[in-house]
């Protein structure tokens, strides 16, 4: 019984492999975009990549459409179903949701540009959910 150990690979090497060969890539107007999870800007770049960075953050709409989820990466890379931490942020109080995002990201040492991008995306999602609810009511 021999166990195969996987070597830790640097994020720069991972990026060089998937930079131009990813199933998430989209070409629009001569630019490369991506649909990967935890990429806040949808730009195909090392800085915003949700696949290769150690610390990633994502903001997504919940399945029921009543809240926004803040998604952060955990250290359990070998357990994919536990590798992301999801926190539901209620949309009825956007300021409280933004405060929770900032407190979480600052406390865990995320980059400032990711904090700003997360706030922008959360703001956009909350606004669209609010508009959808008011137009259907």
ABEGO torsion letter per residue (X at the ends): XBBBBBBBBBAAAAAAAAAABBAABBBBGGBBBBABBGBAAGBBBAAABAAABABBBBBBBBAAGABBBBBBBBABAABAAAABBBBBBBAABAAAAAAAAAAAAAAAGBBAAAAAAAAAAAAAAAAAAAAAAAAAX
